Amino acid sequence: MDKFKNVILFAGFGCFIFSVLLSGLYPFLITDAKTPEASIAELAKNVLPDFKSMKESWPVGFAKAFDNTEDLYTQKELILKEHSAEMQALPVAERKRQLDELKMKSDSAWPKVYAQALELGRNRYIADACWHCHSQFVRPVANEAQRYGPVNTTEQDNNALQRPVLWGTRRVGPDLTYEGGKRSNDWHAAHLHDPQSTTPGSVMPKFPFYSRTGYRVFRRIDPKKADFGGVDPDTAIAMTGIFDSQADAESAMQGFKDVLDPNLSAEKERMYVGESMGPNEKGLALIAYIQWLGTWRPEAKTEADDD
């Protein structure tokens, strides 16, 4: 009996060691050595809209999370800047020059900040063992392509964000190979804070340390529209931004009121400041990485490249 136990014990250790070696060596064996590995900077050249929208949705947390964000502008922010009283007071030529300069600086700064976010997010993904329950490898078996998307190729893994590869050990949760863009940033923020709130029955643990509490501007729904639609009149729409203090949120609320169309003046009376919650610096980086998954497509090789 003792001999049988020893056989089982050594077989278990042997399988474990074999799997570790395979996970470490196999990615290098299947990677085409002729094709350079894409760096994080190269991956970040295509800044996804989901990442830019984080700056609009959570400007305070975004500024805390990443370096050198003062030069970043989204398309919406550039339009608001163009129509600001400060810009409108300038001659047309000077206004255009300044706007072009802002856009040029912004276009140059976005990839750098995005690269930082992707690296930080991937580090969080590894540190909190997300890869234990979520694989990143669609295998050519059991109709997996119908569930998760196209079967992985070696080219997809030939980049710095897949070194070491994060194929995962099991699938308690769904495969995340092509998760990017499937759901909104808000969904991921809520899911990390309380998975059961977005996916009833989920066994994923809560990650409250990815959230921060603060103050936010809300706008109650029009009472007449609420009555007509049978909606609770206290229903409110959250405005962008979660601020550290109530005073900062009230200042932001005044800013919303100042730019409001005069025809919508009644909206001002329905604005108020209340407590709220959103992703913190670590949460923003992790969401940025998850929203990137599956969005990078290496350039297709031609026959001339192989010569």
Summary of the structure (lengths in Angstrom):
residues: 307
radius of gyration: 24.4
end to end distance: 60.7
largest distance: 92.3
contacts: 841
relative contact order: 0.15
helix: 55%
strand: 8%
